[in-house]
Amino acid sequence: MVEQLPGGEVEFRMFRPAARRVCLTGDFTGWKEDALPMKQTAEGWWICRLRLAPGMYQFQYLVDGERYLDYAAFGLDRAATGQWNSVVRVNPLPAAADREAEGVCAGLPHAAFAACAWVPNRADPPTFSANGRNRAARSVRAVVCQ
């Protein structure tokens, strides 16, 4: 399961209570198999949070050395090698001025924008002004695996 959180992080979750080791791999890691080890919760979920630049990414989970797809993500895509991968779409977060202009958080002080109820993955995402964002960037800005 993949979810873009309101603050911009992307949370990857996989339920495998009996697994000994789960890693996240994808085009954002150069497909390195041990680049992003996930952390297990007491309930059996494995979680990793990343801050990715807006764009589309392919990924897989490695569970004790075996590859798994995430059918609850944003779909599947076949790589040039013929291998199927899960897909995650990272939406750009609107700038404060964009959110105010759209009325999403109208009337709130700028400090309250972080707490407003805008959900990046909703069915009717707001449109964004171009303002020079590089939507094709493929870099991982921060990694916080929990």
Buried (B, 14 or more C-beta within 10 A) or exposed (E): EBBBEBEBBBBBBBEBEEBEBBBBBBBBBEBEBEBBBBEBEEEEBBBBBBBBBBBBBBBBBBBEEEEEBBEEBBEEEEEEEEEBBBBBBBBBBBBBEBBBEBEBBEEBEEEEBEEBEBEBEEEEEBEBEEEEBEEEEEEBEEBEBE
